Amino acid sequence: MPDEKVLFKAKIHWIIYLFGVILILAGGVLPIANELKIIICLIGLYSLVKAFIFAKTTELVITSKRVIAKFGLIRRNTVELNHTQVESLMVDQSIIDRLVNAGTILIQGTGGSSTPIPQIVRPLEFRKEYFSIVENDKK
């Protein structure tokens, strides 16, 4: 859109890599059969690659006029909502998410469709920034 500026860009939290790292470390140090170690390490490697692709292909930005969420590598999903079309912006955090300051952003547009974007760094800051931008637009 003309005269549109990116005001805030969310990042994916490093916690998405934790499961893969734990599996690779466990596969390397557990006193089990070599075949099982290889399987555990391969599952860990798969998890790391999947997390890396997710982190590199997921975008969540607030512009001066819209909220834009894009995710997916082969099947690309894009959600673009004008500020007036966003009905609510919710944050979902587990106990671990709260400890590491991560969480899932749920963007609900008018019409009831809800889009979750998981493992965002500082999700409450994202939500606060969004409402601050919308409030400034009203002035």
N, CA, C and O atoms as CSV, one atom per row, in Angstrom:
chain,resi,resn,atom,element,x,y,z
A,1,MET,N,N,0.843,-1.178,0.000
A,1,MET,CA,C,0.000,0.000,0.000
A,1,MET,C,C,0.890,1.244,0.000
A,1,MET,O,O,1.963,1.238,0.604
A,2,PRO,N,N,0.458,2.290,-0.662
A,2,PRO,CA,C,1.265,3.512,-0.658
A,2,PRO,C,C,1.299,4.149,0.733
A,2,PRO,O,O,0.337,4.065,1.496
A,3,ASP,N,N,2.405,4.773,1.036
A,3,ASP,CA,C,2.619,5.462,2.323
A,3,ASP,C,C,2.537,4.522,3.526
A,3,ASP,O,O,2.244,4.964,4.637
A,4,GLU,N,N,2.788,3.254,3.317
A,4,GLU,CA,C,2.736,2.282,4.410
A,4,GLU,C,C,4.152,1.997,4.888
A,4,GLU,O,O,5.056,1.763,4.085
A,5,LYS,N,N,4.337,2.020,6.217
A,5,LYS,CA,C,5.654,1.773,6.798
A,5,LYS,C,C,5.570,0.605,7.774
A,5,LYS,O,O,4.577,0.447,8.484
A,6,VAL,N,N,6.621,-0.210,7.804
A,6,VAL,CA,C,6.705,-1.280,8.800
A,6,VAL,C,C,7.086,-0.631,10.124
A,6,VAL,O,O,8.131,0.011,10.228
A,7,LEU,N,N,6.241,-0.799,11.134
A,7,LEU,CA,C,6.467,-0.177,12.431
A,7,LEU,C,C,6.994,-1.157,13.472
A,7,LEU,O,O,7.687,-0.755,14.407
A,8,PHE,N,N,6.672,-2.435,13.317
A,8,PHE,CA,C,7.123,-3.434,14.291
A,8,PHE,C,C,7.179,-4.787,13.605
A,8,PHE,O,O,6.252,-5.177,12.895
A,9,LYS,N,N,8.271,-5.493,13.822
A,9,LYS,CA,C,8.431,-6.825,13.234
A,9,LYS,C,C,8.713,-7.820,14.356
A,9,LYS,O,O,9.642,-7.636,15.142
A,10,ALA,N,N,7.910,-8.867,14.421
A,10,ALA,CA,C,8.095,-9.899,15.440
A,10,ALA,C,C,9.141,-10.904,14.976
A,10,ALA,O,O,9.366,-11.083,13.779
A,11,LYS,N,N,9.771,-11.552,15.945
A,11,LYS,CA,C,10.764,-12.586,15.651
A,11,LYS,C,C,10.310,-13.902,16.271
A,11,LYS,O,O,9.552,-13.930,17.241
A,12,ILE,N,N,10.796,-14.986,15.683
A,12,ILE,CA,C,10.508,-16.319,16.214
A,12,ILE,C,C,11.503,-16.614,17.340
A,12,ILE,O,O,12.691,-16.315,17.219
A,13,HIS,N,N,11.015,-17.197,18.423
A,13,HIS,CA,C,11.843,-17.475,19.597
A,13,HIS,C,C,12.759,-18.675,19.362
A,13,HIS,O,O,12.417,-19.602,18.628
A,14,TRP,N,N,13.923,-18.637,19.998
A,14,TRP,CA,C,14.906,-19.721,19.858
A,14,TRP,C,C,14.406,-21.039,20.441
A,14,TRP,O,O,14.960,-22.093,20.127
A,15,ILE,N,N,13.391,-21.008,21.267
A,15,ILE,CA,C,12.885,-22.216,21.931
A,15,ILE,C,C,12.439,-23.277,20.923
A,15,ILE,O,O,12.366,-24.457,21.265
A,16,ILE,N,N,12.143,-22.876,19.693
A,16,ILE,CA,C,11.701,-23.850,18.691
A,16,ILE,C,C,12.798,-24.860,18.355
A,16,ILE,O,O,12.514,-25.941,17.839
A,17,TYR,N,N,14.044,-24.508,18.649
A,17,TYR,CA,C,15.164,-25.411,18.364
A,17,TYR,C,C,15.458,-26.372,19.520
A,17,TYR,O,O,16.207,-27.334,19.347
A,18,LEU,N,N,14.880,-26.124,20.686
A,18,LEU,CA,C,15.239,-26.863,21.896
A,18,LEU,C,C,14.990,-28.367,21.784
A,18,LEU,O,O,15.845,-29.159,22.182
A,19,PHE,N,N,13.848,-28.772,21.257
A,19,PHE,CA,C,13.516,-30.193,21.161
A,19,PHE,C,C,14.552,-30.938,20.319
A,19,PHE,O,O,15.016,-32.009,20.711
A,20,GLY,N,N,14.913,-30.381,19.174
A,20,GLY,CA,C,15.904,-31.014,18.302
A,20,GLY,C,C,17.266,-31.125,18.957
A,20,GLY,O,O,17.937,-32.150,18.838
A,21,VAL,N,N,17.675,-30.071,19.649
A,21,VAL,CA,C,18.973,-30.084,20.335
A,21,VAL,C,C,18.981,-31.140,21.432
A,21,VAL,O,O,19.957,-31.877,21.579
A,22,ILE,N,N,17.898,-31.217,22.202
A,22,ILE,CA,C,17.816,-32.219,23.273
A,22,ILE,C,C,17.896,-33.630,22.699
A,22,ILE,O,O,18.591,-34.483,23.252
A,23,LEU,N,N,17.196,-33.885,21.601
A,23,LEU,CA,C,17.242,-35.220,20.994
A,23,LEU,C,C,18.643,-35.566,20.493
A,23,LEU,O,O,19.111,-36.687,20.694
A,24,ILE,N,N,19.304,-34.630,19.854
A,24,ILE,CA,C,20.655,-34.899,19.348
A,24,ILE,C,C,21.617,-35.158,20.503
A,24,ILE,O,O,22.435,-36.076,20.437
A,25,LEU,N,N,21.521,-34.355,21.558
A,25,LEU,CA,C,22.385,-34.573,22.723
A,25,LEU,C,C,22.073,-35.908,23.396
A,25,LEU,O,O,22.984,-36.642,23.780
A,26,ALA,N,N,20.785,-36.219,23.536
A,26,ALA,CA,C,20.393,-37.491,24.156
A,26,ALA,C,C,20.879,-38.664,23.318
A,26,ALA,O,O,21.367,-39.657,23.858
A,27,GLY,N,N,20.749,-38.553,22.008
A,27,GLY,CA,C,21.218,-39.624,21.129
A,27,GLY,C,C,22.717,-39.816,21.210
A,27,GLY,O,O,23.218,-40.919,20.989
A,28,GLY,N,N,23.431,-38.756,21.525
A,28,GLY,CA,C,24.887,-38.853,21.609
A,28,GLY,C,C,25.402,-39.405,22.921
A,28,GLY,O,O,26.474,-40.009,22.955
A,29,VAL,N,N,24.656,-39.211,24.014
A,29,VAL,CA,C,25.199,-39.590,25.318
A,29,VAL,C,C,24.487,-40.757,26.001
A,29,VAL,O,O,25.046,-41.354,26.922
A,30,LEU,N,N,23.289,-41.093,25.582
A,30,LEU,CA,C,22.581,-42.189,26.244
A,30,LEU,C,C,23.262,-43.529,25.967
A,30,LEU,O,O,23.688,-43.796,24.843
A,31,PRO,N,N,23.359,-44.370,26.999
A,31,PRO,CA,C,23.982,-45.688,26.817
A,31,PRO,C,C,22.988,-46.690,26.215
A,31,PRO,O,O,22.487,-47.578,26.904
A,32,ILE,N,N,22.722,-46.528,24.939
A,32,ILE,CA,C,21.783,-47.412,24.243
A,32,ILE,C,C,22.447,-47.920,22.966
A,32,ILE,O,O,23.557,-47.509,22.628
A,33,ALA,N,N,21.768,-48.804,22.269
A,33,ALA,CA,C,22.306,-49.388,21.035
A,33,ALA,C,C,22.564,-48.297,19.992
A,33,ALA,O,O,21.835,-47.309,19.910
A,34,ASN,N,N,23.615,-48.501,19.201
A,34,ASN,CA,C,24.003,-47.509,18.197
A,34,ASN,C,C,22.891,-47.212,17.195
A,34,ASN,O,O,22.728,-46.065,16.779
A,35,GLU,N,N,22.128,-48.225,16.804
A,35,GLU,CA,C,21.042,-48.009,15.848
A,35,GLU,C,C,20.003,-47.049,16.415
A,35,GLU,O,O,19.499,-46.177,15.709
A,36,LEU,N,N,19.690,-47.220,17.696
A,36,LEU,CA,C,18.718,-46.347,18.352
A,36,LEU,C,C,19.274,-44.930,18.498
A,36,LEU,O,O,18.537,-43.955,18.345
A,37,LYS,N,N,20.569,-44.813,18.791
A,37,LYS,CA,C,21.210,-43.492,18.867
A,37,LYS,C,C,21.091,-42.762,17.539
A,37,LYS,O,O,20.789,-41.569,17.500
A,38,ILE,N,N,21.329,-43.486,16.453
A,38,ILE,CA,C,21.249,-42.875,15.119
A,38,ILE,C,C,19.823,-42.413,14.830
A,38,ILE,O,O,19.614,-41.326,14.292
A,39,ILE,N,N,18.848,-43.238,15.187
A,39,ILE,CA,C,17.443,-42.872,14.958
A,39,ILE,C,C,17.078,-41.621,15.760
A,39,ILE,O,O,16.443,-40.706,15.235
A,40,ILE,N,N,17.479,-41.585,17.029
A,40,ILE,CA,C,17.182,-40.418,17.875
A,40,ILE,C,C,17.848,-39.165,17.316
A,40,ILE,O,O,17.228,-38.103,17.269
A,41,CYS,N,N,19.097,-39.282,16.894
A,41,CYS,CA,C,19.811,-38.130,16.319
A,41,CYS,C,C,19.168,-37.667,15.015
A,41,CYS,O,O,19.082,-36.466,14.761
A,42,LEU,N,N,18.716,-38.605,14.189
A,42,LEU,CA,C,18.056,-38.230,12.936
A,42,LEU,C,C,16.725,-37.517,13.188
A,42,LEU,O,O,16.382,-36.565,12.488
A,43,ILE,N,N,15.986,-37.985,14.187
A,43,ILE,CA,C,14.738,-37.302,14.547
A,43,ILE,C,C,15.052,-35.891,15.052
A,43,ILE,O,O,14.345,-34.939,14.724
A,44,GLY,N,N,16.109,-35.763,15.845
A,44,GLY,CA,C,16.531,-34.449,16.328
A,44,GLY,C,C,16.950,-33.533,15.193
A,44,GLY,O,O,16.611,-32.349,15.185
A,45,LEU,N,N,17.687,-34.079,14.231
A,45,LEU,CA,C,18.117,-33.292,13.072
A,45,LEU,C,C,16.909,-32.852,12.247
A,45,LEU,O,O,16.841,-31.705,11.805
A,46,TYR,N,N,15.964,-33.758,12.042
A,46,TYR,CA,C,14.731,-33.416,11.326
A,46,TYR,C,C,14.001,-32.279,12.042
A,46,TYR,O,O,13.521,-31.342,11.404
A,47,SER,N,N,13.920,-32.369,13.367
A,47,SER,CA,C,13.249,-31.342,14.154
A,47,SER,C,C,13.950,-29.988,14.019
A,47,SER,O,O,13.292,-28.952,13.921
A,48,LEU,N,N,15.284,-29.998,14.014
A,48,LEU,CA,C,16.044,-28.753,13.847
A,48,LEU,C,C,15.828,-28.137,12.469
A,48,LEU,O,O,15.643,-26.926,12.350
A,49,VAL,N,N,15.850,-28.960,11.437
A,49,VAL,CA,C,15.646,-28.459,10.073
A,49,VAL,C,C,14.234,-27.886,9.932
A,49,VAL,O,O,14.042,-26.822,9.344
A,50,LYS,N,N,13.258,-28.598,10.474
A,50,LYS,CA,C,11.869,-28.132,10.418
A,50,LYS,C,C,11.716,-26.796,11.155
A,50,LYS,O,O,11.033,-25.895,10.669
A,51,ALA,N,N,12.347,-26.667,12.322
A,51,ALA,CA,C,12.290,-25.419,13.086
A,51,ALA,C,C,12.980,-24.281,12.337
A,51,ALA,O,O,12.492,-23.151,12.329
A,52,PHE,N,N,14.113,-24.584,11.709
A,52,PHE,CA,C,14.847,-23.573,10.943
A,52,PHE,C,C,13.999,-23.056,9.779
A,52,PHE,O,O,13.920,-21.850,9.546
A,53,ILE,N,N,13.374,-23.972,9.060
A,53,ILE,CA,C,12.515,-23.573,7.934
A,53,ILE,C,C,11.337,-22.739,8.437
A,53,ILE,O,O,10.971,-21.738,7.821
A,54,PHE,N,N,10.748,-23.153,9.557
A,54,PHE,CA,C,9.642,-22.386,10.138
A,54,PHE,C,C,10.094,-20.972,10.495
A,54,PHE,O,O,9.397,-20.002,10.196
A,55,ALA,N,N,11.255,-20.854,11.130
A,55,ALA,CA,C,11.757,-19.538,11.537
A,55,ALA,C,C,12.053,-18.646,10.338
A,55,ALA,O,O,11.800,-17.442,10.381
A,56,LYS,N,N,12.583,-19.225,9.282
A,56,LYS,CA,C,12.958,-18.431,8.106
A,56,LYS,C,C,11.777,-18.084,7.206
A,56,LYS,O,O,11.864,-17.148,6.412
A,57,THR,N,N,10.682,-18.820,7.317
A,57,THR,CA,C,9.547,-18.577,6.419
A,57,THR,C,C,8.349,-17.944,7.120
A,57,THR,O,O,7.289,-17.795,6.512
A,58,THR,N,N,8.501,-17.573,8.379
A,58,THR,CA,C,7.406,-16.961,9.122
A,58,THR,C,C,7.689,-15.481,9.333
A,58,THR,O,O,8.765,-15.103,9.797
A,59,GLU,N,N,6.720,-14.654,8.990
A,59,GLU,CA,C,6.831,-13.212,9.189
A,59,GLU,C,C,5.576,-12.716,9.886
A,59,GLU,O,O,4.470,-13.168,9.592
A,60,LEU,N,N,5.753,-11.793,10.803
A,60,LEU,CA,C,4.633,-11.141,11.467
A,60,LEU,C,C,5.016,-9.690,11.675
A,60,LEU,O,O,5.927,-9.388,12.446
A,61,VAL,N,N,4.325,-8.791,10.989
A,61,VAL,CA,C,4.663,-7.369,11.076
A,61,VAL,C,C,3.412,-6.529,11.292
A,61,VAL,O,O,2.303,-6.893,10.900
A,62,ILE,N,N,3.642,-5.391,11.933
A,62,ILE,CA,C,2.614,-4.375,12.058
A,62,ILE,C,C,3.080,-3.210,11.199
A,62,ILE,O,O,4.179,-2.689,11.386
A,63,THR,N,N,2.248,-2.812,10.272
A,63,THR,CA,C,2.563,-1.641,9.457
A,63,THR,C,C,1.673,-0.489,9.927
A,63,THR,O,O,0.861,-0.643,10.839
A,64,SER,N,N,1.840,0.635,9.298
A,64,SER,CA,C,1.027,1.793,9.661
A,64,SER,C,C,-0.448,1.592,9.317
A,64,SER,O,O,-1.303,2.330,9.807
A,65,LYS,N,N,-0.756,0.596,8.475
A,65,LYS,CA,C,-2.143,0.384,8.065
A,65,LYS,C,C,-2.674,-1.028,8.298
A,65,LYS,O,O,-3.886,-1.227,8.371
A,66,ARG,N,N,-1.763,-2.026,8.418
A,66,ARG,CA,C,-2.210,-3.423,8.471
A,66,ARG,C,C,-1.377,-4.247,9.443
A,66,ARG,O,O,-0.311,-3.832,9.899
A,67,VAL,N,N,-1.908,-5.435,9.743
A,67,VAL,CA,C,-1.146,-6.508,10.379
A,67,VAL,C,C,-0.972,-7.565,9.300
A,67,VAL,O,O,-1.942,-7.987,8.670
A,68,ILE,N,N,0.275,-7.993,9.089
A,68,ILE,CA,C,0.559,-8.965,8.036
A,68,ILE,C,C,1.251,-10.171,8.660
A,68,ILE,O,O,2.249,-10.028,9.366
A,69,ALA,N,N,0.715,-11.358,8.394
A,69,ALA,CA,C,1.318,-12.611,8.850
A,69,ALA,C,C,1.509,-13.506,7.634
A,69,ALA,O,O,0.578,-13.740,6.863
A,70,LYS,N,N,2.733,-14.004,7.477
A,70,LYS,CA,C,3.037,-14.930,6.378
A,70,LYS,C,C,3.778,-16.116,6.965
A,70,LYS,O,O,4.689,-15.954,7.777
A,71,PHE,N,N,3.380,-17.310,6.548
A,71,PHE,CA,C,4.094,-18.496,7.009
A,71,PHE,C,C,3.916,-19.627,6.019
A,71,PHE,O,O,2.933,-19.690,5.280
A,72,GLY,N,N,4.894,-20.519,6.025
A,72,GLY,CA,C,4.874,-21.669,5.131
A,72,GLY,C,C,5.934,-21.580,4.065
A,72,GLY,O,O,6.282,-20.489,3.612
A,73,LEU,N,N,6.454,-22.731,3.659
A,73,LEU,CA,C,7.487,-22.793,2.628
A,73,LEU,C,C,6.866,-23.221,1.303
A,73,LEU,O,O,6.903,-22.471,0.328
A,74,ILE,N,N,6.305,-24.403,1.264
A,74,ILE,CA,C,5.707,-24.901,0.029
A,74,ILE,C,C,4.268,-24.401,-0.078
A,74,ILE,O,O,3.854,-23.885,-1.117
A,75,ARG,N,N,3.534,-24.556,0.977
A,75,ARG,CA,C,2.166,-24.024,1.034
A,75,ARG,C,C,2.227,-22.730,1.837
A,75,ARG,O,O,2.285,-22.765,3.066
A,76,ARG,N,N,2.214,-21.609,1.163
A,76,ARG,CA,C,2.391,-20.294,1.780
A,76,ARG,C,C,1.035,-19.703,2.155
A,76,ARG,O,O,0.156,-19.566,1.304
A,77,ASN,N,N,0.869,-19.355,3.422
A,77,ASN,CA,C,-0.346,-18.695,3.896
A,77,ASN,C,C,-0.017,-17.241,4.206
A,77,ASN,O,O,0.987,-16.949,4.855
A,78,THR,N,N,-0.854,-16.349,3.748
A,78,THR,CA,C,-0.679,-14.928,4.019
A,78,THR,C,C,-1.983,-14.375,4.563
A,78,THR,O,O,-3.050,-14.570,3.980
A,79,VAL,N,N,-1.883,-13.683,5.688
A,79,VAL,CA,C,-3.037,-13.026,6.290
A,79,VAL,C,C,-2.705,-11.545,6.376
A,79,VAL,O,O,-1.718,-11.155,7.001
A,80,GLU,N,N,-3.526,-10.732,5.750
A,80,GLU,CA,C,-3.349,-9.285,5.790
A,80,GLU,C,C,-4.660,-8.672,6.255
A,80,GLU,O,O,-5.694,-8.817,5.602
A,81,LEU,N,N,-4.608,-7.988,7.383
A,81,LEU,CA,C,-5.812,-7.364,7.923
A,81,LEU,C,C,-5.553,-5.885,8.168
A,81,LEU,O,O,-4.568,-5.517,8.808
A,82,ASN,N,N,-6.439,-5.040,7.655
A,82,ASN,CA,C,-6.375,-3.626,8.009
A,82,ASN,C,C,-6.626,-3.508,9.504
A,82,ASN,O,O,-7.280,-4.366,10.097
A,83,HIS,N,N,-6.112,-2.455,10.111
A,83,HIS,CA,C,-6.304,-2.283,11.550
A,83,HIS,C,C,-7.784,-2.300,11.921
A,83,HIS,O,O,-8.147,-2.763,13.003
A,84,THR,N,N,-8.630,-1.803,11.041
A,84,THR,CA,C,-10.070,-1.777,11.333
A,84,THR,C,C,-10.705,-3.161,11.241
A,84,THR,O,O,-11.805,-3.367,11.755
A,85,GLN,N,N,-10.032,-4.113,10.594
A,85,GLN,CA,C,-10.572,-5.468,10.442
A,85,GLN,C,C,-10.149,-6.409,11.564
A,85,GLN,O,O,-10.677,-7.516,11.668
A,86,VAL,N,N,-9.207,-5.989,12.403
A,86,VAL,CA,C,-8.745,-6.847,13.499
A,86,VAL,C,C,-9.718,-6.699,14.659
A,86,VAL,O,O,-9.856,-5.625,15.243
A,87,GLU,N,N,-10.385,-7.796,14.977
A,87,GLU,CA,C,-11.355,-7.780,16.065
A,87,GLU,C,C,-10.653,-7.926,17.411
A,87,GLU,O,O,-10.993,-7.238,18.374
A,88,SER,N,N,-9.674,-8.823,17.473
A,88,SER,CA,C,-8.900,-8.985,18.705
A,88,SER,C,C,-7.531,-9.566,18.385
A,88,SER,O,O,-7.327,-10.225,17.366
A,89,LEU,N,N,-6.612,-9.299,19.286
A,89,LEU,CA,C,-5.257,-9.826,19.173
A,89,LEU,C,C,-4.938,-10.426,20.539
A,89,LEU,O,O,-4.746,-9.699,21.513
A,90,MET,N,N,-4.882,-11.746,20.605
A,90,MET,CA,C,-4.713,-12.435,21.883
A,90,MET,C,C,-3.332,-13.072,21.968
A,90,MET,O,O,-2.698,-13.366,20.955
A,91,VAL,N,N,-2.885,-13.278,23.201
A,91,VAL,CA,C,-1.606,-13.936,23.454
A,91,VAL,C,C,-1.877,-15.189,24.266
A,91,VAL,O,O,-2.567,-15.138,25.284
A,92,ASP,N,N,-1.337,-16.313,23.819
A,92,ASP,CA,C,-1.463,-17.584,24.525
A,92,ASP,C,C,-0.063,-18.013,24.948
A,92,ASP,O,O,0.823,-18.170,24.108
A,93,GLN,N,N,0.138,-18.205,26.263
A,93,GLN,CA,C,1.450,-18.592,26.780
A,93,GLN,C,C,1.314,-19.738,27.772
A,93,GLN,O,O,0.472,-19.704,28.669
A,94,SER,N,N,2.156,-20.755,27.596
A,94,SER,CA,C,2.255,-21.817,28.591
A,94,SER,C,C,3.199,-21.330,29.695
A,94,SER,O,O,3.743,-20.229,29.614
A,95,ILE,N,N,3.386,-22.145,30.707
A,95,ILE,CA,C,4.304,-21.772,31.788
A,95,ILE,C,C,5.721,-21.618,31.243
A,95,ILE,O,O,6.415,-20.658,31.580
A,96,ILE,N,N,6.150,-22.553,30.406
A,96,ILE,CA,C,7.497,-22.468,29.825
A,96,ILE,C,C,7.610,-21.243,28.932
A,96,ILE,O,O,8.628,-20.552,28.952
A,97,ASP,N,N,6.570,-20.966,28.145
A,97,ASP,CA,C,6.576,-19.765,27.301
A,97,ASP,C,C,6.751,-18.507,28.147
A,97,ASP,O,O,7.502,-17.606,27.774
A,98,ARG,N,N,6.065,-18.444,29.276
A,98,ARG,CA,C,6.189,-17.263,30.141
A,98,ARG,C,C,7.595,-17.144,30.698
A,98,ARG,O,O,8.122,-16.039,30.824
A,99,LEU,N,N,8.210,-18.273,31.032
A,99,LEU,CA,C,9.574,-18.239,31.577
A,99,LEU,C,C,10.593,-17.729,30.565
A,99,LEU,O,O,11.536,-17.028,30.932
A,100,VAL,N,N,10.408,-18.077,29.292
A,100,VAL,CA,C,11.371,-17.669,28.259
A,100,VAL,C,C,10.871,-16.479,27.436
A,100,VAL,O,O,11.508,-16.085,26.460
A,101,ASN,N,N,9.730,-15.909,27.832
A,101,ASN,CA,C,9.145,-14.739,27.167
A,101,ASN,C,C,8.819,-15.022,25.698
A,101,ASN,O,O,9.220,-14.281,24.800
A,102,ALA,N,N,8.087,-16.105,25.482
A,102,ALA,CA,C,7.619,-16.475,24.142
A,102,ALA,C,C,6.115,-16.703,24.233
A,102,ALA,O,O,5.546,-16.694,25.324
A,103,GLY,N,N,5.483,-16.904,23.102
A,103,GLY,CA,C,4.057,-17.193,23.119
A,103,GLY,C,C,3.467,-17.212,21.729
A,103,GLY,O,O,4.131,-16.890,20.744
A,104,THR,N,N,2.208,-17.596,21.670
A,104,THR,CA,C,1.475,-17.648,20.414
A,104,THR,C,C,0.576,-16.425,20.320
A,104,THR,O,O,-0.179,-16.117,21.242
A,105,ILE,N,N,0.670,-15.736,19.191
A,105,ILE,CA,C,-0.209,-14.601,18.911
A,105,ILE,C,C,-1.404,-15.137,18.126
A,105,ILE,O,O,-1.233,-15.836,17.127
A,106,LEU,N,N,-2.598,-14.813,18.574
A,106,LEU,CA,C,-3.824,-15.196,17.873
A,106,LEU,C,C,-4.478,-13.922,17.349
A,106,LEU,O,O,-4.938,-13.085,18.126
A,107,ILE,N,N,-4.514,-13.785,16.038
A,107,ILE,CA,C,-5.123,-12.616,15.413
A,107,ILE,C,C,-6.509,-13.021,14.936
A,107,ILE,O,O,-6.653,-13.927,14.115
A,108,GLN,N,N,-7.521,-12.347,15.453
A,108,GLN,CA,C,-8.889,-12.659,15.045
A,108,GLN,C,C,-9.446,-11.480,14.263
A,108,GLN,O,O,-9.550,-10.362,14.766
A,109,GLY,N,N,-9.800,-11.767,13.018
A,109,GLY,CA,C,-10.380,-10.742,12.165
A,109,GLY,C,C,-11.885,-10.726,12.265
A,109,GLY,O,O,-12.493,-11.640,12.823
A,110,THR,N,N,-12.485,-9.680,11.720
A,110,THR,CA,C,-13.943,-9.629,11.688
A,110,THR,C,C,-14.431,-10.789,10.831
A,110,THR,O,O,-13.871,-11.067,9.770
A,111,GLY,N,N,-15.445,-11.443,11.281
A,111,GLY,CA,C,-15.934,-12.623,10.575
A,111,GLY,C,C,-15.561,-13.901,11.294
A,111,GLY,O,O,-15.981,-14.983,10.883
A,112,GLY,N,N,-14.778,-13.801,12.360
A,112,GLY,CA,C,-14.499,-14.948,13.195
A,112,GLY,C,C,-13.286,-15.779,12.865
A,112,GLY,O,O,-12.968,-16.706,13.609
A,113,SER,N,N,-12.585,-15.486,11.770
A,113,SER,CA,C,-11.411,-16.296,11.447
A,113,SER,C,C,-10.266,-15.942,12.390
A,113,SER,O,O,-10.001,-14.767,12.645
A,114,SER,N,N,-9.598,-16.957,12.900
A,114,SER,CA,C,-8.508,-16.767,13.848
A,114,SER,C,C,-7.231,-17.365,13.275
A,114,SER,O,O,-7.232,-18.494,12.785
A,115,THR,N,N,-6.146,-16.606,13.338
A,115,THR,CA,C,-4.862,-17.057,12.809
A,115,THR,C,C,-3.844,-17.130,13.936
A,115,THR,O,O,-3.487,-16.094,14.496
A,116,PRO,N,N,-3.360,-18.331,14.290
A,116,PRO,CA,C,-2.326,-18.430,15.321
A,116,PRO,C,C,-0.926,-18.364,14.703
A,116,PRO,O,O,-0.660,-18.998,13.682
A,117,ILE,N,N,-0.045,-17.600,15.326
A,117,ILE,CA,C,1.367,-17.555,14.929
A,117,ILE,C,C,2.162,-17.943,16.175
A,117,ILE,O,O,2.300,-17.142,17.100
A,118,PRO,N,N,2.692,-19.187,16.202
A,118,PRO,CA,C,3.324,-19.698,17.420
A,118,PRO,C,C,4.763,-19.228,17.620
A,118,PRO,O,O,5.453,-18.830,16.682
A,119,GLN,N,N,5.183,-19.293,18.881
A,119,GLN,CA,C,6.566,-19.075,19.321
A,119,GLN,C,C,7.144,-17.726,18.897
A,119,GLN,O,O,8.224,-17.654,18.311
A,120,ILE,N,N,6.410,-16.667,19.202
A,120,ILE,CA,C,6.859,-15.308,18.940
A,120,ILE,C,C,7.619,-14.801,20.164
A,120,ILE,O,O,7.215,-15.046,21.300
A,121,VAL,N,N,8.720,-14.094,19.922
A,121,VAL,CA,C,9.487,-13.473,21.003
A,121,VAL,C,C,8.688,-12.278,21.532
A,121,VAL,O,O,8.143,-11.498,20.751
A,122,ARG,N,N,8.619,-12.140,22.848
A,122,ARG,CA,C,7.945,-11.030,23.519
A,122,ARG,C,C,6.543,-10.752,22.947
A,122,ARG,O,O,6.289,-9.661,22.436
A,123,PRO,N,N,5.648,-11.724,23.033
A,123,PRO,CA,C,4.319,-11.547,22.434
A,123,PRO,C,C,3.500,-10.438,23.085
A,123,PRO,O,O,2.709,-9.776,22.413
A,124,LEU,N,N,3.682,-10.229,24.386
A,124,LEU,CA,C,2.933,-9.163,25.048
A,124,LEU,C,C,3.382,-7.795,24.556
A,124,LEU,O,O,2.575,-6.870,24.461
A,125,GLU,N,N,4.671,-7.663,24.243
A,125,GLU,CA,C,5.184,-6.414,23.676
A,125,GLU,C,C,4.593,-6.184,22.283
A,125,GLU,O,O,4.246,-5.057,21.929
A,126,PHE,N,N,4.480,-7.250,21.503
A,126,PHE,CA,C,3.862,-7.148,20.179
A,126,PHE,C,C,2.423,-6.654,20.312
A,126,PHE,O,O,2.001,-5.747,19.595
A,127,ARG,N,N,1.682,-7.252,21.228
A,127,ARG,CA,C,0.283,-6.868,21.446
A,127,ARG,C,C,0.180,-5.413,21.893
A,127,ARG,O,O,-0.654,-4.660,21.390
A,128,LYS,N,N,1.029,-5.025,22.836
A,128,LYS,CA,C,1.034,-3.647,23.336
A,128,LYS,C,C,1.359,-2.667,22.206
A,128,LYS,O,O,0.721,-1.622,22.080
A,129,GLU,N,N,2.345,-3.007,21.396
A,129,GLU,CA,C,2.742,-2.151,20.273
A,129,GLU,C,C,1.596,-2.019,19.268
A,129,GLU,O,O,1.338,-0.933,18.749
A,130,TYR,N,N,0.920,-3.118,19.003
A,130,TYR,CA,C,-0.211,-3.071,18.072
A,130,TYR,C,C,-1.282,-2.105,18.568
A,130,TYR,O,O,-1.734,-1.241,17.816
A,131,PHE,N,N,-1.688,-2.244,19.822
A,131,PHE,CA,C,-2.748,-1.384,20.341
A,131,PHE,C,C,-2.301,0.070,20.434
A,131,PHE,O,O,-3.119,0.977,20.278
A,132,SER,N,N,-1.033,0.300,20.683
A,132,SER,CA,C,-0.488,1.658,20.689
A,132,SER,C,C,-0.581,2.288,19.297
A,132,SER,O,O,-0.960,3.451,19.158
A,133,ILE,N,N,-0.234,1.515,18.277
A,133,ILE,CA,C,-0.302,2.010,16.892
A,133,ILE,C,C,-1.747,2.294,16.495
A,133,ILE,O,O,-2.031,3.320,15.878
A,134,VAL,N,N,-2.656,1.395,16.843
A,134,VAL,CA,C,-4.070,1.587,16.515
A,134,VAL,C,C,-4.614,2.820,17.236
A,134,VAL,O,O,-5.375,3.596,16.657
A,135,GLU,N,N,-4.227,2.996,18.485
A,135,GLU,CA,C,-4.676,4.155,19.261
A,135,GLU,C,C,-4.174,5.460,18.645
A,135,GLU,O,O,-4.909,6.446,18.592
A,136,ASN,N,N,-2.924,5.466,18.181
A,136,ASN,CA,C,-2.371,6.662,17.531
A,136,ASN,C,C,-3.065,6.951,16.204
A,136,ASN,O,O,-3.186,8.110,15.806
A,137,ASP,N,N,-3.524,5.898,15.513
A,137,ASP,CA,C,-4.257,6.091,14.253
A,137,ASP,C,C,-5.589,6.797,14.476
A,137,ASP,O,O,-6.054,7.553,13.623
A,138,LYS,N,N,-6.194,6.545,15.629
A,138,LYS,CA,C,-7.503,7.133,15.916
A,138,LYS,C,C,-7.411,8.627,16.213
A,138,LYS,O,O,-8.396,9.355,16.090
A,139,LYS,N,N,-6.224,9.073,16.603
A,139,LYS,CA,C,-6.053,10.495,16.961
A,139,LYS,C,C,-5.896,11.363,15.753
A,139,LYS,O,O,-5.744,12.578,15.881
